[in-house]
Amino acid sequence: MAGNVSEWVNDWYDDTYFSSSRPENPAGPPSGRYRVLRGGSWYGHSGNVKTAYRYWYEPAVSSARLGLRCSRSP
């Protein structure tokens, strides 16, 4: 998961959301300006190439270092 592209996730970003959300698997705020990205890409700093790395971007941004994963049940 790390090193290919930073992955778009379904959560909206909010600086203070986790201080007031439930402690286990919070879904994120219902709306916002920025979407969350997880993991690091081939273009990022080596300290950010890990699955736990989390940051945000405007959802309209397009780049070769941002993407998503497609999966299906076996």
Phi and psi in radians as a Rosetta constraint file:
Dihedral C 1 N 2 CA 2 C 2 CIRCULARHARMONIC -1.636 0.35
Dihedral N 2 CA 2 C 2 N 3 CIRCULARHARMONIC 2.478 0.35
Dihedral C 2 N 3 CA 3 C 3 CIRCULARHARMONIC 1.792 0.35
Dihedral N 3 CA 3 C 3 N 4 CIRCULARHARMONIC -0.388 0.35
Dihedral C 3 N 4 CA 4 C 4 CIRCULARHARMONIC -1.463 0.35
Dihedral N 4 CA 4 C 4 N 5 CIRCULARHARMONIC -1.351 0.35
Dihedral C 4 N 5 CA 5 C 5 CIRCULARHARMONIC -2.364 0.35
Dihedral N 5 CA 5 C 5 N 6 CIRCULARHARMONIC 2.750 0.35
Dihedral C 5 N 6 CA 6 C 6 CIRCULARHARMONIC -1.316 0.35
Dihedral N 6 CA 6 C 6 N 7 CIRCULARHARMONIC 2.349 0.35
Dihedral C 6 N 7 CA 7 C 7 CIRCULARHARMONIC -1.729 0.35
Dihedral N 7 CA 7 C 7 N 8 CIRCULARHARMONIC 2.230 0.35
Dihedral C 7 N 8 CA 8 C 8 CIRCULARHARMONIC -1.169 0.35
Dihedral N 8 CA 8 C 8 N 9 CIRCULARHARMONIC 2.392 0.35
Dihedral C 8 N 9 CA 9 C 9 CIRCULARHARMONIC -2.082 0.35
Dihedral N 9 CA 9 C 9 N 10 CIRCULARHARMONIC 3.015 0.35
Dihedral C 9 N 10 CA 10 C 10 CIRCULARHARMONIC -1.315 0.35
Dihedral N 10 CA 10 C 10 N 11 CIRCULARHARMONIC -0.334 0.35
Dihedral C 10 N 11 CA 11 C 11 CIRCULARHARMONIC -1.264 0.35
Dihedral N 11 CA 11 C 11 N 12 CIRCULARHARMONIC 2.477 0.35
Dihedral C 11 N 12 CA 12 C 12 CIRCULARHARMONIC -1.446 0.35
Dihedral N 12 CA 12 C 12 N 13 CIRCULARHARMONIC 2.716 0.35
Dihedral C 12 N 13 CA 13 C 13 CIRCULARHARMONIC -1.708 0.35
Dihedral N 13 CA 13 C 13 N 14 CIRCULARHARMONIC 2.436 0.35
Dihedral C 13 N 14 CA 14 C 14 CIRCULARHARMONIC -2.638 0.35
Dihedral N 14 CA 14 C 14 N 15 CIRCULARHARMONIC 2.145 0.35
Dihedral C 14 N 15 CA 15 C 15 CIRCULARHARMONIC -0.897 0.35
Dihedral N 15 CA 15 C 15 N 16 CIRCULARHARMONIC -0.698 0.35
Dihedral C 15 N 16 CA 16 C 16 CIRCULARHARMONIC -1.838 0.35
Dihedral N 16 CA 16 C 16 N 17 CIRCULARHARMONIC 0.039 0.35
Dihedral C 16 N 17 CA 17 C 17 CIRCULARHARMONIC -1.023 0.35
Dihedral N 17 CA 17 C 17 N 18 CIRCULARHARMONIC -0.773 0.35
Dihedral C 17 N 18 CA 18 C 18 CIRCULARHARMONIC -1.227 0.35
Dihedral N 18 CA 18 C 18 N 19 CIRCULARHARMONIC -0.328 0.35
Dihedral C 18 N 19 CA 19 C 19 CIRCULARHARMONIC -1.294 0.35
Dihedral N 19 CA 19 C 19 N 20 CIRCULARHARMONIC -0.305 0.35
Dihedral C 19 N 20 CA 20 C 20 CIRCULARHARMONIC -2.125 0.35
Dihedral N 20 CA 20 C 20 N 21 CIRCULARHARMONIC 0.094 0.35
Dihedral C 20 N 21 CA 21 C 21 CIRCULARHARMONIC -1.676 0.35
Dihedral N 21 CA 21 C 21 N 22 CIRCULARHARMONIC 2.990 0.35
Dihedral C 21 N 22 CA 22 C 22 CIRCULARHARMONIC -1.147 0.35
Dihedral N 22 CA 22 C 22 N 23 CIRCULARHARMONIC 2.610 0.35
Dihedral C 22 N 23 CA 23 C 23 CIRCULARHARMONIC -1.291 0.35
Dihedral N 23 CA 23 C 23 N 24 CIRCULARHARMONIC -0.405 0.35
Dihedral C 23 N 24 CA 24 C 24 CIRCULARHARMONIC -1.892 0.35
Dihedral N 24 CA 24 C 24 N 25 CIRCULARHARMONIC 2.105 0.35
Dihedral C 24 N 25 CA 25 C 25 CIRCULARHARMONIC 0.858 0.35
Dihedral N 25 CA 25 C 25 N 26 CIRCULARHARMONIC 0.993 0.35
Dihedral C 25 N 26 CA 26 C 26 CIRCULARHARMONIC -1.152 0.35
Dihedral N 26 CA 26 C 26 N 27 CIRCULARHARMONIC 2.472 0.35
Dihedral C 26 N 27 CA 27 C 27 CIRCULARHARMONIC -1.424 0.35
Dihedral N 27 CA 27 C 27 N 28 CIRCULARHARMONIC -0.205 0.35
Dihedral C 27 N 28 CA 28 C 28 CIRCULARHARMONIC 1.616 0.35
Dihedral N 28 CA 28 C 28 N 29 CIRCULARHARMONIC 2.882 0.35
Dihedral C 28 N 29 CA 29 C 29 CIRCULARHARMONIC -1.156 0.35
Dihedral N 29 CA 29 C 29 N 30 CIRCULARHARMONIC 2.762 0.35
Dihedral C 29 N 30 CA 30 C 30 CIRCULARHARMONIC -1.229 0.35
Dihedral N 30 CA 30 C 30 N 31 CIRCULARHARMONIC -0.345 0.35
Dihedral C 30 N 31 CA 31 C 31 CIRCULARHARMONIC -2.761 0.35
Dihedral N 31 CA 31 C 31 N 32 CIRCULARHARMONIC 3.043 0.35
Dihedral C 31 N 32 CA 32 C 32 CIRCULARHARMONIC 2.984 0.35
Dihedral N 32 CA 32 C 32 N 33 CIRCULARHARMONIC -3.053 0.35
Dihedral C 32 N 33 CA 33 C 33 CIRCULARHARMONIC -1.629 0.35
Dihedral N 33 CA 33 C 33 N 34 CIRCULARHARMONIC -0.553 0.35
Dihedral C 33 N 34 CA 34 C 34 CIRCULARHARMONIC -2.059 0.35
Dihedral N 34 CA 34 C 34 N 35 CIRCULARHARMONIC 2.584 0.35
Dihedral C 34 N 35 CA 35 C 35 CIRCULARHARMONIC -1.803 0.35
Dihedral N 35 CA 35 C 35 N 36 CIRCULARHARMONIC 2.698 0.35
Dihedral C 35 N 36 CA 36 C 36 CIRCULARHARMONIC -1.482 0.35
Dihedral N 36 CA 36 C 36 N 37 CIRCULARHARMONIC 2.489 0.35
Dihedral C 36 N 37 CA 37 C 37 CIRCULARHARMONIC -2.075 0.35
Dihedral N 37 CA 37 C 37 N 38 CIRCULARHARMONIC 2.512 0.35
Dihedral C 37 N 38 CA 38 C 38 CIRCULARHARMONIC -2.165 0.35
Dihedral N 38 CA 38 C 38 N 39 CIRCULARHARMONIC 2.672 0.35
Dihedral C 38 N 39 CA 39 C 39 CIRCULARHARMONIC 1.319 0.35
Dihedral N 39 CA 39 C 39 N 40 CIRCULARHARMONIC 2.980 0.35
Dihedral C 39 N 40 CA 40 C 40 CIRCULARHARMONIC -1.941 0.35
Dihedral N 40 CA 40 C 40 N 41 CIRCULARHARMONIC 2.831 0.35
Dihedral C 40 N 41 CA 41 C 41 CIRCULARHARMONIC -1.931 0.35
Dihedral N 41 CA 41 C 41 N 42 CIRCULARHARMONIC 3.068 0.35
Dihedral C 41 N 42 CA 42 C 42 CIRCULARHARMONIC -1.060 0.35
Dihedral N 42 CA 42 C 42 N 43 CIRCULARHARMONIC -0.387 0.35
Dihedral C 42 N 43 CA 43 C 43 CIRCULARHARMONIC -1.588 0.35
Dihedral N 43 CA 43 C 43 N 44 CIRCULARHARMONIC -0.290 0.35
Dihedral C 43 N 44 CA 44 C 44 CIRCULARHARMONIC -1.412 0.35
Dihedral N 44 CA 44 C 44 N 45 CIRCULARHARMONIC 3.009 0.35
Dihedral C 44 N 45 CA 45 C 45 CIRCULARHARMONIC -1.158 0.35
Dihedral N 45 CA 45 C 45 N 46 CIRCULARHARMONIC 2.481 0.35
Dihedral C 45 N 46 CA 46 C 46 CIRCULARHARMONIC -1.021 0.35
Dihedral N 46 CA 46 C 46 N 47 CIRCULARHARMONIC -0.494 0.35
Dihedral C 46 N 47 CA 47 C 47 CIRCULARHARMONIC -1.234 0.35
Dihedral N 47 CA 47 C 47 N 48 CIRCULARHARMONIC -0.266 0.35
Dihedral C 47 N 48 CA 48 C 48 CIRCULARHARMONIC -1.761 0.35
Dihedral N 48 CA 48 C 48 N 49 CIRCULARHARMONIC -0.065 0.35
Dihedral C 48 N 49 CA 49 C 49 CIRCULARHARMONIC -1.502 0.35
Dihedral N 49 CA 49 C 49 N 50 CIRCULARHARMONIC 1.302 0.35
Dihedral C 49 N 50 CA 50 C 50 CIRCULARHARMONIC -2.691 0.35
Dihedral N 50 CA 50 C 50 N 51 CIRCULARHARMONIC 2.669 0.35
Dihedral C 50 N 51 CA 51 C 51 CIRCULARHARMONIC -1.142 0.35
Dihedral N 51 CA 51 C 51 N 52 CIRCULARHARMONIC -0.461 0.35
Dihedral C 51 N 52 CA 52 C 52 CIRCULARHARMONIC -1.384 0.35
Dihedral N 52 CA 52 C 52 N 53 CIRCULARHARMONIC -0.225 0.35
Dihedral C 52 N 53 CA 53 C 53 CIRCULARHARMONIC -1.145 0.35
Dihedral N 53 CA 53 C 53 N 54 CIRCULARHARMONIC 2.323 0.35
Dihedral C 53 N 54 CA 54 C 54 CIRCULARHARMONIC -2.418 0.35
Dihedral N 54 CA 54 C 54 N 55 CIRCULARHARMONIC 2.293 0.35
Dihedral C 54 N 55 CA 55 C 55 CIRCULARHARMONIC -2.665 0.35
Dihedral N 55 CA 55 C 55 N 56 CIRCULARHARMONIC -2.967 0.35
Dihedral C 55 N 56 CA 56 C 56 CIRCULARHARMONIC -2.395 0.35
Dihedral N 56 CA 56 C 56 N 57 CIRCULARHARMONIC 2.743 0.35
Dihedral C 56 N 57 CA 57 C 57 CIRCULARHARMONIC -2.692 0.35
Dihedral N 57 CA 57 C 57 N 58 CIRCULARHARMONIC 2.815 0.35
Dihedral C 57 N 58 CA 58 C 58 CIRCULARHARMONIC -1.194 0.35
Dihedral N 58 CA 58 C 58 N 59 CIRCULARHARMONIC 2.366 0.35
Dihedral C 58 N 59 CA 59 C 59 CIRCULARHARMONIC -1.098 0.35
Dihedral N 59 CA 59 C 59 N 60 CIRCULARHARMONIC -0.323 0.35
Dihedral C 59 N 60 CA 60 C 60 CIRCULARHARMONIC -1.413 0.35
Dihedral N 60 CA 60 C 60 N 61 CIRCULARHARMONIC -0.141 0.35
Dihedral C 60 N 61 CA 61 C 61 CIRCULARHARMONIC -1.220 0.35
Dihedral N 61 CA 61 C 61 N 62 CIRCULARHARMONIC 2.405 0.35
Dihedral C 61 N 62 CA 62 C 62 CIRCULARHARMONIC -2.205 0.35
Dihedral N 62 CA 62 C 62 N 63 CIRCULARHARMONIC 2.379 0.35
Dihedral C 62 N 63 CA 63 C 63 CIRCULARHARMONIC -2.812 0.35
Dihedral N 63 CA 63 C 63 N 64 CIRCULARHARMONIC 2.685 0.35
Dihedral C 63 N 64 CA 64 C 64 CIRCULARHARMONIC -1.190 0.35
Dihedral N 64 CA 64 C 64 N 65 CIRCULARHARMONIC -0.259 0.35
Dihedral C 64 N 65 CA 65 C 65 CIRCULARHARMONIC -1.720 0.35
Dihedral N 65 CA 65 C 65 N 66 CIRCULARHARMONIC 0.014 0.35
Dihedral C 65 N 66 CA 66 C 66 CIRCULARHARMONIC -2.054 0.35
Dihedral N 66 CA 66 C 66 N 67 CIRCULARHARMONIC 2.464 0.35
Dihedral C 66 N 67 CA 67 C 67 CIRCULARHARMONIC -2.912 0.35
Dihedral N 67 CA 67 C 67 N 68 CIRCULARHARMONIC -2.770 0.35
Dihedral C 67 N 68 CA 68 C 68 CIRCULARHARMONIC -2.594 0.35
Dihedral N 68 CA 68 C 68 N 69 CIRCULARHARMONIC 2.920 0.35
Dihedral C 68 N 69 CA 69 C 69 CIRCULARHARMONIC -1.972 0.35
Dihedral N 69 CA 69 C 69 N 70 CIRCULARHARMONIC 2.383 0.35
Dihedral C 69 N 70 CA 70 C 70 CIRCULARHARMONIC -1.802 0.35
Dihedral N 70 CA 70 C 70 N 71 CIRCULARHARMONIC 2.389 0.35
Dihedral C 70 N 71 CA 71 C 71 CIRCULARHARMONIC -2.511 0.35
Dihedral N 71 CA 71 C 71 N 72 CIRCULARHARMONIC 2.887 0.35
Dihedral C 71 N 72 CA 72 C 72 CIRCULARHARMONIC -2.604 0.35
Dihedral N 72 CA 72 C 72 N 73 CIRCULARHARMONIC 2.758 0.35
Dihedral C 72 N 73 CA 73 C 73 CIRCULARHARMONIC -1.284 0.35
Dihedral N 73 CA 73 C 73 N 74 CIRCULARHARMONIC 2.530 0.35
